[in-house]
Amino acid sequence: MPTVVGNTFGSARVSVVMGMVVTGWAGSYLLGAPIAGFILDAASGENKGITGYRPAIVDAGAMTVASIIGLSIRLKNG
């Protein structure tokens, strides 16, 4: 990951960008599983098979798209 970040943003900004990447990952790791579990329980996914997992999968996809949009705005402005 540091190699990709270095090639993309330059060696002078590696530490700042890696800090942002790791901070984003930490939030996802801390909140992702509990949110997905709550959604799964609310949709009673264990009883519905794979279709019960779709709301949690859609939520994860929506968060990914929101992150990409946020990163695009951040890179465009600064």
N, CA, C, O and CB atoms as a CASP TS submission, in Angstrom:
PFRMAT TS
TARGET T0000
AUTHOR 0000-0000-0000
METHOD Language model
MODEL 1
PARENT N/A
ATOM      1  N   MET     1       0.814  -1.191   0.000  1.00  0.00           N
ATOM      2  CA  MET     1       0.000   0.000   0.000  1.00  0.00           C
ATOM      3  C   MET     1       0.865   1.265   0.000  1.00  0.00           C
ATOM      4  O   MET     1       0.569   2.183  -0.765  1.00  0.00           O
ATOM      5  CB  MET     1      -0.930  -0.008   1.201  1.00  0.00           C
ATOM      6  N   PRO     2       1.913   1.360   0.814  1.00  0.00           N
ATOM      7  CA  PRO     2       2.735   2.576   0.767  1.00  0.00           C
ATOM      8  C   PRO     2       3.356   2.827  -0.609  1.00  0.00           C
ATOM      9  O   PRO     2       3.549   3.978  -1.001  1.00  0.00           O
ATOM     10  CB  PRO     2       3.835   2.489   1.805  1.00  0.00           C
ATOM     11  N   THR     3       3.665   1.764  -1.337  1.00  0.00           N
ATOM     12  CA  THR     3       4.235   1.938  -2.670  1.00  0.00           C
ATOM     13  C   THR     3       3.228   2.583  -3.613  1.00  0.00           C
ATOM     14  O   THR     3       3.570   3.497  -4.363  1.00  0.00           O
ATOM     15  CB  THR     3       4.698   0.592  -3.233  1.00  0.00           C
ATOM     16  N   VAL     4       2.003   2.114  -3.574  1.00  0.00           N
ATOM     17  CA  VAL     4       0.953   2.687  -4.429  1.00  0.00           C
ATOM     18  C   VAL     4       0.691   4.135  -4.041  1.00  0.00           C
ATOM     19  O   VAL     4       0.562   5.001  -4.906  1.00  0.00           O
ATOM     20  CB  VAL     4      -0.353   1.861  -4.326  1.00  0.00           C
ATOM     21  N   VAL     5       0.613   4.396  -2.746  1.00  0.00           N
ATOM     22  CA  VAL     5       0.373   5.760  -2.272  1.00  0.00           C
ATOM     23  C   VAL     5       1.527   6.666  -2.683  1.00  0.00           C
ATOM     24  O   VAL     5       1.304   7.798  -3.114  1.00  0.00           O
ATOM     25  CB  VAL     5       0.190   5.784  -0.736  1.00  0.00           C
ATOM     26  N   GLY     6       2.754   6.182  -2.554  1.00  0.00           N
ATOM     27  CA  GLY     6       3.918   6.975  -2.943  1.00  0.00           C
ATOM     28  C   GLY     6       3.935   7.293  -4.422  1.00  0.00           C
ATOM     29  O   GLY     6       4.253   8.415  -4.815  1.00  0.00           O
ATOM     30  N   ASN     7       3.594   6.314  -5.247  1.00  0.00           N
ATOM     31  CA  ASN     7       3.564   6.550  -6.691  1.00  0.00           C
ATOM     32  C   ASN     7       2.424   7.467  -7.099  1.00  0.00           C
ATOM     33  O   ASN     7       2.544   8.218  -8.068  1.00  0.00           O
ATOM     34  CB  ASN     7       3.448   5.236  -7.432  1.00  0.00           C
ATOM     35  N   THR     8       1.321   7.411  -6.367  1.00  0.00           N
ATOM     36  CA  THR     8       0.151   8.215  -6.717  1.00  0.00           C
ATOM     37  C   THR     8       0.273   9.656  -6.232  1.00  0.00           C
ATOM     38  O   THR     8      -0.022  10.591  -6.977  1.00  0.00           O
ATOM     39  CB  THR     8      -1.101   7.587  -6.139  1.00  0.00           C
ATOM     40  N   PHE     9       0.706   9.835  -4.988  1.00  0.00           N
ATOM     41  CA  PHE     9       0.707  11.164  -4.376  1.00  0.00           C
ATOM     42  C   PHE     9       2.088  11.779  -4.211  1.00  0.00           C
ATOM     43  O   PHE     9       2.201  12.935  -3.801  1.00  0.00           O
ATOM     44  CB  PHE     9       0.051  11.094  -3.049  1.00  0.00           C
ATOM     45  N   GLY    10       3.127  11.041  -4.517  1.00  0.00           N
ATOM     46  CA  GLY    10       4.482  11.559  -4.360  1.00  0.00           C
ATOM     47  C   GLY    10       5.047  11.227  -2.992  1.00  0.00           C
ATOM     48  O   GLY    10       4.315  11.079  -2.014  1.00  0.00           O
ATOM     49  N   SER    11       6.365  11.114  -2.946  1.00  0.00           N
ATOM     50  CA  SER    11       7.016  10.683  -1.704  1.00  0.00           C
ATOM     51  C   SER    11       6.896  11.710  -0.587  1.00  0.00           C
ATOM     52  O   SER    11       6.975  11.346   0.586  1.00  0.00           O
ATOM     53  CB  SER    11       8.475  10.395  -1.961  1.00  0.00           C
ATOM     54  N   ALA    12       6.708  12.970  -0.917  1.00  0.00           N
ATOM     55  CA  ALA    12       6.599  14.001   0.115  1.00  0.00           C
ATOM     56  C   ALA    12       5.284  13.910   0.884  1.00  0.00           C
ATOM     57  O   ALA    12       5.205  14.376   2.020  1.00  0.00           O
ATOM     58  CB  ALA    12       6.731  15.378  -0.510  1.00  0.00           C
ATOM     59  N   ARG    13       4.250  13.319   0.284  1.00  0.00           N
ATOM     60  CA  ARG    13       2.935  13.275   0.928  1.00  0.00           C
ATOM     61  C   ARG    13       2.556  11.887   1.436  1.00  0.00           C
ATOM     62  O   ARG    13       1.430  11.685   1.889  1.00  0.00           O
ATOM     63  CB  ARG    13       1.885  13.753  -0.035  1.00  0.00           C
ATOM     64  N   VAL    14       3.478  10.931   1.366  1.00  0.00           N
ATOM     65  CA  VAL    14       3.152   9.552   1.758  1.00  0.00           C
ATOM     66  C   VAL    14       2.663   9.479   3.194  1.00  0.00           C
ATOM     67  O   VAL    14       1.665   8.812   3.468  1.00  0.00           O
ATOM     68  CB  VAL    14       4.368   8.647   1.583  1.00  0.00           C
ATOM     69  N   SER    15       3.337  10.145   4.110  1.00  0.00           N
ATOM     70  CA  SER    15       2.958  10.024   5.524  1.00  0.00           C
ATOM     71  C   SER    15       1.563  10.586   5.782  1.00  0.00           C
ATOM     72  O   SER    15       0.795  10.000   6.545  1.00  0.00           O
ATOM     73  CB  SER    15       3.978  10.745   6.410  1.00  0.00           C
ATOM     74  N   VAL    16       1.231  11.699   5.162  1.00  0.00           N
ATOM     75  CA  VAL    16      -0.090  12.301   5.364  1.00  0.00           C
ATOM     76  C   VAL    16      -1.181  11.413   4.774  1.00  0.00           C
ATOM     77  O   VAL    16      -2.196  11.157   5.422  1.00  0.00           O
ATOM     78  CB  VAL    16      -0.148  13.704   4.730  1.00  0.00           C
ATOM     79  N   VAL    17      -0.971  10.946   3.549  1.00  0.00           N
ATOM     80  CA  VAL    17      -1.984  10.133   2.883  1.00  0.00           C
ATOM     81  C   VAL    17      -2.143   8.791   3.585  1.00  0.00           C
ATOM     82  O   VAL    17      -3.268   8.316   3.743  1.00  0.00           O
ATOM     83  CB  VAL    17      -1.620   9.921   1.409  1.00  0.00           C
ATOM     84  N   MET    18      -1.050   8.172   4.008  1.00  0.00           N
ATOM     85  CA  MET    18      -1.156   6.897   4.731  1.00  0.00           C
ATOM     86  C   MET    18      -1.900   7.080   6.051  1.00  0.00           C
ATOM     87  O   MET    18      -2.657   6.200   6.462  1.00  0.00           O
ATOM     88  CB  MET    18       0.243   6.305   4.992  1.00  0.00           C
ATOM     89  N   GLY    19      -1.691   8.205   6.712  1.00  0.00           N
ATOM     90  CA  GLY    19      -2.449   8.492   7.929  1.00  0.00           C
ATOM     91  C   GLY    19      -3.939   8.577   7.663  1.00  0.00           C
ATOM     92  O   GLY    19      -4.746   8.082   8.450  1.00  0.00           O
ATOM     93  N   MET    20      -4.307   9.207   6.548  1.00  0.00           N
ATOM     94  CA  MET    20      -5.722   9.296   6.182  1.00  0.00           C
ATOM     95  C   MET    20      -6.288   7.923   5.837  1.00  0.00           C
ATOM     96  O   MET    20      -7.419   7.605   6.206  1.00  0.00           O
ATOM     97  CB  MET    20      -5.908  10.251   4.999  1.00  0.00           C
ATOM     98  N   VAL    21      -5.507   7.112   5.135  1.00  0.00           N
ATOM     99  CA  VAL    21      -5.963   5.771   4.752  1.00  0.00           C
ATOM    100  C   VAL    21      -6.187   4.911   5.987  1.00  0.00           C
ATOM    101  O   VAL    21      -7.222   4.256   6.111  1.00  0.00           O
ATOM    102  CB  VAL    21      -4.944   5.097   3.814  1.00  0.00           C
ATOM    103  N   VAL    22      -5.228   4.909   6.894  1.00  0.00           N
ATOM    104  CA  VAL    22      -5.338   4.074   8.096  1.00  0.00           C
ATOM    105  C   VAL    22      -6.481   4.560   8.989  1.00  0.00           C
ATOM    106  O   VAL    22      -7.173   3.745   9.600  1.00  0.00           O
ATOM    107  CB  VAL    22      -4.008   4.080   8.882  1.00  0.00           C
ATOM    108  N   THR    23      -6.683   5.863   9.072  1.00  0.00           N
ATOM    109  CA  THR    23      -7.799   6.394   9.855  1.00  0.00           C
ATOM    110  C   THR    23      -9.133   5.948   9.265  1.00  0.00           C
ATOM    111  O   THR    23     -10.047   5.581  10.003  1.00  0.00           O
ATOM    112  CB  THR    23      -7.732   7.929   9.916  1.00  0.00           C
ATOM    113  N   GLY    24      -9.246   5.979   7.964  1.00  0.00           N
ATOM    114  CA  GLY    24     -10.469   5.502   7.314  1.00  0.00           C
ATOM    115  C   GLY    24     -10.708   4.027   7.550  1.00  0.00           C
ATOM    116  O   GLY    24     -11.839   3.605   7.790  1.00  0.00           O
ATOM    117  N   TRP    25      -9.643   3.240   7.482  1.00  0.00           N
ATOM    118  CA  TRP    25      -9.775   1.805   7.740  1.00  0.00           C
ATOM    119  C   TRP    25     -10.214   1.546   9.174  1.00  0.00           C
ATOM    120  O   TRP    25     -11.047   0.673   9.419  1.00  0.00           O
ATOM    121  CB  TRP    25      -8.453   1.085   7.457  1.00  0.00           C
ATOM    122  N   ALA    26      -9.661   2.297  10.126  1.00  0.00           N
ATOM    123  CA  ALA    26      -9.993   2.069  11.534  1.00  0.00           C
ATOM    124  C   ALA    26     -11.486   2.281  11.780  1.00  0.00           C
ATOM    125  O   ALA    26     -12.124   1.489  12.473  1.00  0.00           O
ATOM    126  CB  ALA    26      -9.168   3.002  12.438  1.00  0.00           C
ATOM    127  N   GLY    27     -12.033   3.344  11.215  1.00  0.00           N
ATOM    128  CA  GLY    27     -13.467   3.584  11.367  1.00  0.00           C
ATOM    129  C   GLY    27     -14.299   2.469  10.762  1.00  0.00           C
ATOM    130  O   GLY    27     -15.311   2.058  11.329  1.00  0.00           O
ATOM    131  N   SER    28     -13.869   1.988   9.615  1.00  0.00           N
ATOM    132  CA  SER    28     -14.596   0.889   8.969  1.00  0.00           C
ATOM    133  C   SER    28     -14.512  -0.388   9.782  1.00  0.00           C
ATOM    134  O   SER    28     -15.504  -1.101   9.932  1.00  0.00           O
ATOM    135  CB  SER    28     -14.053   0.643   7.569  1.00  0.00           C
ATOM    136  N   TYR    29     -13.338  -0.676  10.303  1.00  0.00           N
ATOM    137  CA  TYR    29     -13.175  -1.895  11.091  1.00  0.00           C
ATOM    138  C   TYR    29     -13.981  -1.833  12.385  1.00  0.00           C
ATOM    139  O   TYR    29     -14.561  -2.835  12.805  1.00  0.00           O
ATOM    140  CB  TYR    29     -11.700  -2.127  11.406  1.00  0.00           C
ATOM    141  N   LEU    30     -14.020  -0.664  13.018  1.00  0.00           N
ATOM    142  CA  LEU    30     -14.725  -0.542  14.290  1.00  0.00           C
ATOM    143  C   LEU    30     -16.244  -0.533  14.126  1.00  0.00           C
ATOM    144  O   LEU    30     -16.960  -1.081  14.964  1.00  0.00           O
ATOM    145  CB  LEU    30     -14.285   0.717  14.997  1.00  0.00           C
ATOM    146  N   LEU    31     -16.733   0.080  13.063  1.00  0.00           N
ATOM    147  CA  LEU    31     -18.177   0.254  12.915  1.00  0.00           C
ATOM    148  C   LEU    31     -18.821  -0.669  11.897  1.00  0.00           C
ATOM    149  O   LEU    31     -20.029  -0.898  11.961  1.00  0.00           O
ATOM    150  CB  LEU    31     -18.466   1.653  12.539  1.00  0.00           C
ATOM    151  N   GLY    32     -18.057  -1.201  10.966  1.00  0.00           N
ATOM    152  CA  GLY    32     -18.629  -1.994   9.881  1.00  0.00           C
ATOM    153  C   GLY    32     -19.346  -3.246  10.333  1.00  0.00           C
ATOM    154  O   GLY    32     -20.495  -3.473   9.953  1.00  0.00           O
ATOM    155  N   ALA    33     -18.694  -4.056  11.132  1.00  0.00           N
ATOM    156  CA  ALA    33     -19.296  -5.318  11.563  1.00  0.00           C
ATOM    157  C   ALA    33     -20.522  -5.114  12.462  1.00  0.00           C
ATOM    158  O   ALA    33     -21.531  -5.788  12.256  1.00  0.00           O
ATOM    159  CB  ALA    33     -18.262  -6.154  12.295  1.00  0.00           C
ATOM    160  N   PRO    34     -20.473  -4.205  13.458  1.00  0.00           N
ATOM    161  CA  PRO    34     -21.685  -4.001  14.260  1.00  0.00           C
ATOM    162  C   PRO    34     -22.864  -3.463  13.447  1.00  0.00           C
ATOM    163  O   PRO    34     -24.005  -3.866  13.675  1.00  0.00           O
ATOM    164  CB  PRO    34     -21.388  -3.050  15.393  1.00  0.00           C
ATOM    165  N   ILE    35     -22.600  -2.562  12.505  1.00  0.00           N
ATOM    166  CA  ILE    35     -23.683  -2.037  11.676  1.00  0.00           C
ATOM    167  C   ILE    35     -24.260  -3.137  10.802  1.00  0.00           C
ATOM    168  O   ILE    35     -25.479  -3.263  10.685  1.00  0.00           O
ATOM    169  CB  ILE    35     -23.187  -0.871  10.807  1.00  0.00           C
ATOM    170  N   ALA    36     -23.393  -3.934  10.188  1.00  0.00           N
ATOM    171  CA  ALA    36     -23.875  -5.041   9.353  1.00  0.00           C
ATOM    172  C   ALA    36     -24.660  -6.047  10.186  1.00  0.00           C
ATOM    173  O   ALA    36     -25.669  -6.575   9.719  1.00  0.00           O
ATOM    174  CB  ALA    36     -22.696  -5.742   8.652  1.00  0.00           C
ATOM    175  N   GLY    37     -24.218  -6.320  11.408  1.00  0.00           N
ATOM    176  CA  GLY    37     -24.948  -7.232  12.285  1.00  0.00           C
ATOM    177  C   GLY    37     -26.316  -6.696  12.657  1.00  0.00           C
ATOM    178  O   GLY    37     -27.296  -7.441  12.689  1.00  0.00           O
ATOM    179  N   PHE    38     -26.382  -5.403  12.939  1.00  0.00           N
ATOM    180  CA  PHE    38     -27.668  -4.785  13.257  1.00  0.00           C
ATOM    181  C   PHE    38     -28.618  -4.873  12.067  1.00  0.00           C
ATOM    182  O   PHE    38     -29.789  -5.216  12.226  1.00  0.00           O
ATOM    183  CB  PHE    38     -27.474  -3.318  13.673  1.00  0.00           C
ATOM    184  N   ILE    39     -28.114  -4.566  10.886  1.00  0.00           N
ATOM    185  CA  ILE    39     -28.945  -4.650   9.680  1.00  0.00           C
ATOM    186  C   ILE    39     -29.399  -6.085   9.448  1.00  0.00           C
ATOM    187  O   ILE    39     -30.553  -6.322   9.088  1.00  0.00           O
ATOM    188  CB  ILE    39     -28.175  -4.130   8.447  1.00  0.00           C
ATOM    189  N   LEU    40     -28.505  -7.034   9.650  1.00  0.00           N
ATOM    190  CA  LEU    40     -28.853  -8.444   9.463  1.00  0.00           C
ATOM    191  C   LEU    40     -29.930  -8.878  10.449  1.00  0.00           C
ATOM    192  O   LEU    40     -30.872  -9.577  10.077  1.00  0.00           O
ATOM    193  CB  LEU    40     -27.611  -9.327   9.620  1.00  0.00           C
ATOM    194  N   ASP    41     -29.791  -8.464  11.709  1.00  0.00           N
ATOM    195  CA  ASP    41     -30.815  -8.798  12.704  1.00  0.00           C
ATOM    196  C   ASP    41     -32.155  -8.145  12.367  1.00  0.00           C
ATOM    197  O   ASP    41     -33.207  -8.765  12.518  1.00  0.00           O
ATOM    198  CB  ASP    41     -30.359  -8.363  14.102  1.00  0.00           C
ATOM    199  N   ALA    42     -32.112  -6.899  11.914  1.00  0.00           N
ATOM    200  CA  ALA    42     -33.352  -6.196  11.578  1.00  0.00           C
ATOM    201  C   ALA    42     -34.049  -6.835  10.377  1.00  0.00           C
ATOM    202  O   ALA    42     -35.277  -6.829  10.291  1.00  0.00           O
ATOM    203  CB  ALA    42     -33.064  -4.721  11.288  1.00  0.00           C
ATOM    204  N   ALA    43     -33.264  -7.384   9.458  1.00  0.00           N
ATOM    205  CA  ALA    43     -33.840  -8.016   8.269  1.00  0.00           C
ATOM    206  C   ALA    43     -34.061  -9.505   8.483  1.00  0.00           C
ATOM    207  O   ALA    43     -34.486 -10.205   7.564  1.00  0.00           O
ATOM    208  CB  ALA    43     -32.936  -7.795   7.058  1.00  0.00           C
ATOM    209  N   SER    44     -33.778 -10.001   9.688  1.00  0.00           N
ATOM    210  CA  SER    44     -33.845 -11.428  10.035  1.00  0.00           C
ATOM    211  C   SER    44     -33.197 -12.290   8.954  1.00  0.00           C
ATOM    212  O   SER    44     -33.785 -13.237   8.432  1.00  0.00           O
ATOM    213  CB  SER    44     -35.306 -11.862  10.244  1.00  0.00           C
ATOM    214  N   GLY    45     -31.956 -11.914   8.645  1.00  0.00           N
ATOM    215  CA  GLY    45     -31.235 -12.535   7.549  1.00  0.00           C
ATOM    216  C   GLY    45     -30.925 -14.000   7.715  1.00  0.00           C
ATOM    217  O   GLY    45     -30.858 -14.725   6.723  1.00  0.00           O
ATOM    218  N   GLU    46     -30.734 -14.460   8.927  1.00  0.00           N
ATOM    219  CA  GLU    46     -30.394 -15.860   9.125  1.00  0.00           C
ATOM    220  C   GLU    46     -31.530 -16.774   8.679  1.00  0.00           C
ATOM    221  O   GLU    46     -31.291 -17.907   8.262  1.00  0.00           O
ATOM    222  CB  GLU    46     -30.057 -16.119  10.586  1.00  0.00           C
ATOM    223  N   ASN    47     -32.745 -16.290   8.765  1.00  0.00           N
ATOM    224  CA  ASN    47     -33.894 -17.099   8.372  1.00  0.00           C
ATOM    225  C   ASN    47     -34.213 -16.997   6.884  1.00  0.00           C
ATOM    226  O   ASN    47     -34.923 -17.846   6.345  1.00  0.00           O
ATOM    227  CB  ASN    47     -35.100 -16.690   9.171  1.00  0.00           C
ATOM    228  N   LYS    48     -33.701 -15.979   6.222  1.00  0.00           N
ATOM    229  CA  LYS    48     -34.018 -15.754   4.817  1.00  0.00           C
ATOM    230  C   LYS    48     -32.937 -16.262   3.874  1.00  0.00           C
ATOM    231  O   LYS    48     -33.084 -16.147   2.658  1.00  0.00           O
ATOM    232  CB  LYS    48     -34.242 -14.292   4.577  1.00  0.00           C
ATOM    233  N   GLY    49     -31.880 -16.808   4.394  1.00  0.00           N
ATOM    234  CA  GLY    49     -30.791 -17.251   3.528  1.00  0.00           C
ATOM    235  C   GLY    49     -29.987 -16.072   3.020  1.00  0.00           C
ATOM    236  O   GLY    49     -29.797 -15.083   3.729  1.00  0.00           O
ATOM    237  N   ILE    50     -29.520 -16.181   1.799  1.00  0.00           N
ATOM    238  CA  ILE    50     -28.650 -15.146   1.237  1.00  0.00           C
ATOM    239  C   ILE    50     -29.376 -13.823   1.027  1.00  0.00           C
ATOM    240  O   ILE    50     -28.742 -12.769   1.081  1.00  0.00           O
ATOM    241  CB  ILE    50     -28.069 -15.617  -0.077  1.00  0.00           C
ATOM    242  N   THR    51     -30.675 -13.845   0.790  1.00  0.00           N
ATOM    243  CA  THR    51     -31.400 -12.595   0.555  1.00  0.00           C
ATOM    244  C   THR    51     -31.442 -11.716   1.799  1.00  0.00           C
ATOM    245  O   THR    51     -31.588 -10.499   1.680  1.00  0.00           O
ATOM    246  CB  THR    51     -32.816 -12.890   0.090  1.00  0.00           C
ATOM    247  N   GLY    52     -31.319 -12.294   2.972  1.00  0.00           N
ATOM    248  CA  GLY    52     -31.289 -11.509   4.195  1.00  0.00           C
ATOM    249  C   GLY    52     -30.014 -10.699   4.350  1.00  0.00           C
ATOM    250  O   GLY    52     -29.981  -9.722   5.098  1.00  0.00           O
ATOM    251  N   TYR    53     -28.972 -11.097   3.650  1.00  0.00           N
ATOM    252  CA  TYR    53     -27.694 -10.403   3.731  1.00  0.00           C
ATOM    253  C   TYR    53     -27.604  -9.226   2.762  1.00  0.00           C
ATOM    254  O   TYR    53     -26.706  -8.393   2.882  1.00  0.00           O
ATOM    255  CB  TYR    53     -26.569 -11.371   3.460  1.00  0.00           C
ATOM    256  N   ARG    54     -28.516  -9.153   1.817  1.00  0.00           N
ATOM    257  CA  ARG    54     -28.449  -8.097   0.801  1.00  0.00           C
ATOM    258  C   ARG    54     -28.474  -6.682   1.376  1.00  0.00           C
ATOM    259  O   ARG    54     -27.709  -5.843   0.899  1.00  0.00           O
ATOM    260  CB  ARG    54     -29.589  -8.254  -0.157  1.00  0.00           C
ATOM    261  N   PRO    55     -29.307  -6.364   2.374  1.00  0.00           N
ATOM    262  CA  PRO    55     -29.264  -4.995   2.905  1.00  0.00           C
ATOM    263  C   PRO    55     -27.898  -4.628   3.484  1.00  0.00           C
ATOM    264  O   PRO    55     -27.446  -3.495   3.319  1.00  0.00           O
ATOM    265  CB  PRO    55     -30.327  -4.824   3.976  1.00  0.00           C
ATOM    266  N   ALA    56     -27.242  -5.559   4.153  1.00  0.00           N
ATOM    267  CA  ALA    56     -25.914  -5.277   4.693  1.00  0.00           C
ATOM    268  C   ALA    56     -24.895  -5.106   3.573  1.00  0.00           C
ATOM    269  O   ALA    56     -23.996  -4.271   3.670  1.00  0.00           O
ATOM    270  CB  ALA    56     -25.473  -6.397   5.642  1.00  0.00           C
ATOM    271  N   ILE    57     -25.031  -5.891   2.517  1.00  0.00           N
ATOM    272  CA  ILE    57     -24.125  -5.772   1.375  1.00  0.00           C
ATOM    273  C   ILE    57     -24.342  -4.432   0.674  1.00  0.00           C
ATOM    274  O   ILE    57     -23.380  -3.775   0.275  1.00  0.00           O
ATOM    275  CB  ILE    57     -24.335  -6.943   0.384  1.00  0.00           C
ATOM    276  N   VAL    58     -25.594  -4.030   0.524  1.00  0.00           N
ATOM    277  CA  VAL    58     -25.898  -2.736  -0.092  1.00  0.00           C
ATOM    278  C   VAL    58     -25.335  -1.606   0.758  1.00  0.00           C
ATOM    279  O   VAL    58     -24.806  -0.635   0.216  1.00  0.00           O
ATOM    280  CB  VAL    58     -27.421  -2.561  -0.278  1.00  0.00           C
ATOM    281  N   ASP    59     -25.439  -1.714   2.076  1.00  0.00           N
ATOM    282  CA  ASP    59     -24.883  -0.702   2.969  1.00  0.00           C
ATOM    283  C   ASP    59     -23.371  -0.601   2.790  1.00  0.00           C
ATOM    284  O   ASP    59     -22.834   0.504   2.708  1.00  0.00           O
ATOM    285  CB  ASP    59     -25.226  -1.027   4.430  1.00  0.00           C
ATOM    286  N   ALA    60     -22.688  -1.724   2.730  1.00  0.00           N
ATOM    287  CA  ALA    60     -21.238  -1.703   2.533  1.00  0.00           C
ATOM    288  C   ALA    60     -20.882  -1.066   1.190  1.00  0.00           C
ATOM    289  O   ALA    60     -19.920  -0.303   1.098  1.00  0.00           O
ATOM    290  CB  ALA    60     -20.663  -3.129   2.614  1.00  0.00           C
ATOM    291  N   GLY    61     -21.645  -1.375   0.167  1.00  0.00           N
ATOM    292  CA  GLY    61     -21.404  -0.766  -1.138  1.00  0.00           C
ATOM    293  C   GLY    61     -21.651   0.730  -1.131  1.00  0.00           C
ATOM    294  O   GLY    61     -20.902   1.493  -1.740  1.00  0.00           O
ATOM    295  N   ALA    62     -22.704   1.149  -0.440  1.00  0.00           N
ATOM    296  CA  ALA    62     -23.012   2.576  -0.351  1.00  0.00           C
ATOM    297  C   ALA    62     -21.913   3.329   0.391  1.00  0.00           C
ATOM    298  O   ALA    62     -21.552   4.441   0.006  1.00  0.00           O
ATOM    299  CB  ALA    62     -24.360   2.789   0.348  1.00  0.00           C
ATOM    300  N   MET    63     -21.384   2.733   1.443  1.00  0.00           N
ATOM    301  CA  MET    63     -20.284   3.365   2.170  1.00  0.00           C
ATOM    302  C   MET    63     -19.029   3.461   1.305  1.00  0.00           C
ATOM    303  O   MET    63     -18.281   4.435   1.392  1.00  0.00           O
ATOM    304  CB  MET    63     -19.978   2.586   3.452  1.00  0.00           C
ATOM    305  N   THR    64     -18.805   2.453   0.476  1.00  0.00           N
ATOM    306  CA  THR    64     -17.662   2.485  -0.433  1.00  0.00           C
ATOM    307  C   THR    64     -17.813   3.615  -1.443  1.00  0.00           C
ATOM    308  O   THR    64     -16.866   4.359  -1.697  1.00  0.00           O
ATOM    309  CB  THR    64     -17.511   1.140  -1.158  1.00  0.00           C
ATOM    310  N   VAL    65     -18.998   3.741  -2.013  1.00  0.00           N
ATOM    311  CA  VAL    65     -19.247   4.817  -2.978  1.00  0.00           C
ATOM    312  C   VAL    65     -19.105   6.182  -2.306  1.00  0.00           C
ATOM    313  O   VAL    65     -18.527   7.099  -2.890  1.00  0.00           O
ATOM    314  CB  VAL    65     -20.655   4.673  -3.601  1.00  0.00           C
ATOM    315  N   ALA    66     -19.622   6.327  -1.088  1.00  0.00           N
ATOM    316  CA  ALA    66     -19.493   7.588  -0.360  1.00  0.00           C
ATOM    317  C   ALA    66     -18.025   7.915  -0.094  1.00  0.00           C
ATOM    318  O   ALA    66     -17.627   9.077  -0.173  1.00  0.00           O
ATOM    319  CB  ALA    66     -20.270   7.525   0.963  1.00  0.00           C
ATOM    320  N   SER    67     -17.227   6.910   0.219  1.00  0.00           N
ATOM    321  CA  SER    67     -15.799   7.128   0.447  1.00  0.00           C
ATOM    322  C   SER    67     -15.094   7.574  -0.825  1.00  0.00           C
ATOM    323  O   SER    67     -14.244   8.463  -0.792  1.00  0.00           O
ATOM    324  CB  SER    67     -15.147   5.860   0.983  1.00  0.00           C
ATOM    325  N   ILE    68     -15.446   6.959  -1.936  1.00  0.00           N
ATOM    326  CA  ILE    68     -14.836   7.339  -3.214  1.00  0.00           C
ATOM    327  C   ILE    68     -15.204   8.778  -3.577  1.00  0.00           C
ATOM    328  O   ILE    68     -14.356   9.538  -4.046  1.00  0.00           O
ATOM    329  CB  ILE    68     -15.281   6.373  -4.336  1.00  0.00           C
ATOM    330  N   ILE    69     -16.450   9.148  -3.364  1.00  0.00           N
ATOM    331  CA  ILE    69     -16.874  10.521  -3.651  1.00  0.00           C
ATOM    332  C   ILE    69     -16.140  11.502  -2.744  1.00  0.00           C
ATOM    333  O   ILE    69     -15.665  12.541  -3.202  1.00  0.00           O
ATOM    334  CB  ILE    69     -18.403  10.670  -3.475  1.00  0.00           C
ATOM    335  N   GLY    70     -16.047  11.172  -1.454  1.00  0.00           N
ATOM    336  CA  GLY    70     -15.326  12.036  -0.522  1.00  0.00           C
ATOM    337  C   GLY    70     -13.860  12.193  -0.887  1.00  0.00           C
ATOM    338  O   GLY    70     -13.311  13.292  -0.818  1.00  0.00           O
ATOM    339  N   LEU    71     -13.231  11.100  -1.273  1.00  0.00           N
ATOM    340  CA  LEU    71     -11.826  11.157  -1.676  1.00  0.00           C
ATOM    341  C   LEU    71     -11.666  11.975  -2.947  1.00  0.00           C
ATOM    342  O   LEU    71     -10.716  12.748  -3.072  1.00  0.00           O
ATOM    343  CB  LEU    71     -11.266   9.743  -1.882  1.00  0.00           C
ATOM    344  N   SER    72     -12.577  11.815  -3.883  1.00  0.00           N
ATOM    345  CA  SER    72     -12.510  12.584  -5.130  1.00  0.00           C
ATOM    346  C   SER    72     -12.631  14.079  -4.862  1.00  0.00           C
ATOM    347  O   SER    72     -11.897  14.878  -5.443  1.00  0.00           O
ATOM    348  CB  SER    72     -13.613  12.134  -6.097  1.00  0.00           C
ATOM    349  N   ILE    73     -13.550  14.454  -3.989  1.00  0.00           N
ATOM    350  CA  ILE    73     -13.715  15.867  -3.640  1.00  0.00           C
ATOM    351  C   ILE    73     -12.467  16.388  -2.944  1.00  0.00           C
ATOM    352  O   ILE    73     -12.003  17.494  -3.223  1.00  0.00           O
ATOM    353  CB  ILE    73     -14.950  16.067  -2.739  1.00  0.00           C
ATOM    354  N   ARG    74     -11.932  15.584  -2.040  1.00  0.00           N
ATOM    355  CA  ARG    74     -10.729  15.995  -1.302  1.00  0.00           C
ATOM    356  C   ARG    74      -9.547  16.194  -2.242  1.00  0.00           C
ATOM    357  O   ARG    74      -8.808  17.170  -2.113  1.00  0.00           O
ATOM    358  CB  ARG    74     -10.373  14.954  -0.231  1.00  0.00           C
ATOM    359  N   LEU    75      -9.367  15.282  -3.180  1.00  0.00           N
ATOM    360  CA  LEU    75      -8.246  15.391  -4.107  1.00  0.00           C
ATOM    361  C   LEU    75      -8.439  16.541  -5.092  1.00  0.00           C
ATOM    362  O   LEU    75      -7.472  17.185  -5.499  1.00  0.00           O
ATOM    363  CB  LEU    75      -8.063  14.082  -4.864  1.00  0.00           C
ATOM    364  N   LYS    76      -9.677  16.794  -5.471  1.00  0.00           N
ATOM    365  CA  LYS    76      -9.956  17.883  -6.403  1.00  0.00           C
ATOM    366  C   LYS    76      -9.689  19.241  -5.763  1.00  0.00           C
ATOM    367  O   LYS    76      -9.199  20.159  -6.422  1.00  0.00           O
ATOM    368  CB  LYS    76     -11.401  17.807  -6.889  1.00  0.00           C
ATOM    369  N   ASN    77     -10.015  19.367  -4.473  1.00  0.00           N
ATOM    370  CA  ASN    77      -9.857  20.645  -3.777  1.00  0.00           C
ATOM    371  C   ASN    77      -8.468  20.866  -3.204  1.00  0.00           C
ATOM    372  O   ASN    77      -8.105  21.990  -2.858  1.00  0.00           O
ATOM    373  CB  ASN    77     -10.855  20.742  -2.677  1.00  0.00           C
ATOM    374  N   GLY    78      -7.708  19.818  -3.107  1.00  0.00           N
ATOM    375  CA  GLY    78      -6.492  20.093  -2.405  1.00  0.00           C
ATOM    376  C   GLY    78      -5.307  19.351  -2.694  1.00  0.00           C
ATOM    377  O   GLY    78      -4.264  19.593  -2.087  1.00  0.00           O
TER
END
